[in-house]
Amino acid sequence: MPKQKINIKKLDEKAVIPTYGSEYSAGADLYACLEEETVIAPGETKMIHTGIAMEIPVGYAGLIYARSGLAAKRGLAPANKVGVVDSDYRGEFMVALHNHSDEPQAVAPGERIAQMVVTPVLAVSFHEVEELEETKRGGGGFGSTGRK
């Protein structure tokens, strides 16, 4: 499968270039770029440096998700649930890592802290109208397509 090229700049010599865990992984692991281990207290959020900047191509975005093992086993996940990195952003990638557990959690230098999925985005224009096209679901909200 052909791969989209993304230019990466290391902002710190300790930074680790994102890697994929397997051939068909959707998300590339992002690594903590820290001088020393940092502890995140229960309920606390800390900005964790990655030490890298990227050129995400126009028409794409980088979506930053939790690493499933880190979130399920240790309660560490991005505070905003899914971070969105736009194609025109050129600053350092940072992860606002939140501790959802009841125990302090240490993050080590070089530890995998999140994963990034690069995905196409569709630019749209919004048009105000008086009425919307009817559908079977209509205005049914949360859970409206589930059990009766």
Disulfide bonds with the S-S distance in Angstrom:
none
